Amino acid sequence: MDLNEVIYLIEIDSKWIEDQLRILKNFTDEGPGITRITYTKPWLKAHEYIKKLMIEEELEVKVDGVGNIIGSFKPKGKLSKRVSTGSHIDSVRNGGNYDGIVGVLSAIEIIRVIKRLKIEIDKQIDVIVFAAEEGERFNIGCLGSKAITGKLTEEQLNSIRDREGKTLLQAIQECGFSGKIDECRIAKGYYNNFIELHIEQGPILESKGKDIGVVTGISAPSRIKVTFKGMAGHSGTVPMDHRRDALIPLAETILEVRRIIEPVKDLAVGTVGFIQVKPNVATIIPEEATAIIEFRSLNKEVKDQLIETILTRIGEISTKNKVDYDAKVIVDEKPVYIPTYIIELIEKVANNLGYKTLRIPSGASHDAAHMMEICDVGMIFIPCKGGYSHMPKEETSIENIVKGVKTLVHTILSI
Ligand SMILES: [Zn+2]
């Protein structure tokens, strides 16, 4: 059938999506919620399962050196374009069942729609399931898309370790992947587009009564790791004036992050979500205290300024507290802007389907941000209940999902 004839007849197989969501819920470590961390057993089971779904849909399936799955739908005849879509199946610890999964299932559903309706298309559609989108285990997010776009180095594979001391490369190879990053690379221009459907992970769409969020840009994180080094001692015998307690400057730094964010809080966010104290014993004065400070913004200048300010303040705080310190920027990603033609296309498609849209920036990072290095990217958000995400009560309705999938299908077919 001709695309123009069928485009508004497309029905989404909501039962299939619901069934898959139910099945995927089982691939988890102990609850509450979903714990499907990349390169662990539950993730590997989900990985196998999704691969099987793709093979059932007769996609040409390839798994690369870090465990990204790429399933290609290649119609016969001359191809005008290559487009890609997808998301991730890994989760944070005690996360939800929708983050990432919705984008993966919707990508497979596109292929099912094309086959069901025998739609004639002249573009290759690749379904991509990225490995390790969440930075949970190795403190590095979007690993799969970084490998695809050439931003992951061999040095990182060998040096980044989880809390048990296992390297990234070991974890990858234990799952049966080669760990060869060269074979993950996809050349710039190979795809014309990458479009990702994702839950919003925030409360805006729901509170404004909108169906579809048309993402305008993806804000990027920067992270600074700071370690203060003082002197340990007996908590009962060392007088207060003699102490070089490493935790005090760390506490001041955390409050300082909050203070410097205040004047720019409409443009950026700042968080200290990780701290570590050594020896972490109630009766010993802390000798070493480490934190990871994170800033996110869609505005690179604002973010750069925040990094500079906090680094200066860390120096001053350490001098004041008579401790040594080491601070370095461990992550510094660039925010990306979605091309106008993609924003307008998604908006038009969704409006034609009768959905209420809202242009919205993404505060969270996504694989789409990295795919921007090799092709033009778009992102579609659907509302999630109460804005909850990365927690067991993360939820979105099948009605929301269907609206998102319809918008995605139409966007992919028309782009
Ligand atoms: Zn996600």
Boltz pocket constraint, residues with backbone or C-beta under 6 A from the ligand:
constraints:
  - pocket:
      binder: B
      contacts: [[A, 88], [A, 99], [A, 100], [A, 133], [A, 198], [A, 365]]
      max_distance: 6.0
